[in-house]
Amino acid sequence: MDEETRFIGELIQVEFDKPPLFGKTPPCPDRFVWQEETFAIQETIQEWRDYSRRGRMGMNMRPANLAKAAKRGSWGVGRFYFRVQVADGRVFDIYYDRAPKGQQQKEGSWHLYREVLL
């Protein structure tokens, strides 16, 4: 990617007008809250998925199974990325990380990855 970006890397809360049917494969949210400010998403510019296994998770599979999992994912592994434009014209990359954070938080988490500087 040739565009200039500003890394943020913070957790965010997201809001949906209509809750997703499947929590582990969510669509782009309608809004997100970052640093107590709500950003209304006006347009989804791009979507992509990354089913790469990170860290030690990448070493616990046979190579053939790892290749299959990289194409279609496996439980708790993967990120769903969305490049969005918000109401004030700013562009952000946000993502949903499917990895559970332990017994108390079995759902994944949403992150504000970076701002794309235009």
MIKEVO-942444 format. One record per residue (C-alpha): x, y, z; residue in three letters. Coordinates in steps of 0.5 Angstrom, whole numbers, padded with zeros to 4 digits, always signed. Layout:
BEGIN
XYZALA...
//
This chain:
BEGIN
+0000+0000+0000MET+0003+0007-0002ASP-0002+0011+0002GLU+0001+0015+0008GLU-0002+0012+0015THR-0002+0014+0022ARG-0002+0008+0027PHE-0007+0008+0032ILE-0008+0000+0035GLY-0013+0001+0040GLU-0019-0002+0042LEU-0026+0001+0040ILE-0033-0001+0042GLN-0038-0002+0035VAL-0045-0001+0034GLU-0050-0004+0029PHE-0057-0001+0027ASP-0059-0009+0026LYS-0054-0014+0030PRO-0050-0019+0026PRO-0053-0026+0026LEU-0046-0029+0027PHE-0042-0026+0032GLY-0036-0029+0029LYS-0037-0026+0022THR-0039-0019+0023PRO-0041-0014+0018PRO-0038-0007+0018CYS-0041-0004+0024PRO-0045+0003+0023ASP-0041+0007+0028ARG-0035+0006+0033PHE-0033+0009+0039VAL-0026+0011+0040TRP-0024+0016+0046GLN-0031+0017+0048GLU-0033+0020+0041GLU-0038+0017+0036THR-0036+0016+0029PHE-0041+0015+0024ALA-0039+0010+0018ILE-0042+0013+0012GLN-0038+0009+0007GLU-0035+0002+0007THR-0029+0003+0002ILE-0026-0004+0002GLN-0027-0011+0006GLU-0022-0016+0007TRP-0020-0022+0011ARG-0014-0025+0014ASP-0014-0032+0017TYR-0007-0032+0019SER-0005-0036+0025ARG+0000-0031+0029ARG+0005-0033+0034GLY+0005-0040+0037ARG-0002-0041+0034MET+0002-0041+0027GLY+0006-0047+0030MET+0001-0052+0032ASN-0001-0055+0025MET+0001-0059+0020ARG+0003-0055+0014PRO-0002-0058+0009ALA-0008-0056+0015ASN-0005-0049+0016LEU-0005-0048+0008ALA-0013-0050+0009LYS-0014-0046+0015ALA-0011-0040+0012ALA-0016-0040+0006LYS-0022-0041+0010ARG-0021-0040+0017GLY-0021-0044+0024SER-0025-0043+0030TRP-0022-0036+0034GLY-0017-0035+0028VAL-0017-0029+0024GLY-0019-0022+0023ARG-0024-0018+0019PHE-0022-0011+0016TYR-0026-0006+0014PHE-0023+0001+0011ARG-0029+0006+0012VAL-0030+0013+0011GLN-0033+0017+0017VAL-0038+0023+0017ALA-0033+0028+0017ASP-0029+0025+0011GLY-0023+0022+0015ARG-0021+0015+0013VAL-0020+0009+0018PHE-0018+0002+0018ASP-0022-0002+0023ILE-0022-0010+0025TYR-0025-0015+0028TYR-0020-0020+0032ASP-0024-0027+0032ARG-0019-0029+0038ALA-0022-0030+0045PRO-0019-0027+0050LYS-0020-0033+0056GLY-0026-0036+0059GLN-0029-0029+0061GLN-0029-0026+0054GLN-0030-0032+0049LYS-0032-0027+0044GLU-0027-0023+0039GLY-0026-0016+0040SER-0026-0009+0035TRP-0020-0005+0034HIS-0018+0002+0031LEU-0012+0000+0027TYR-0010+0006+0023ARG-0012+0012+0020GLU-0011+0013+0013VAL-0008+0020+0011LEU-0011+0023+0005LEU
//
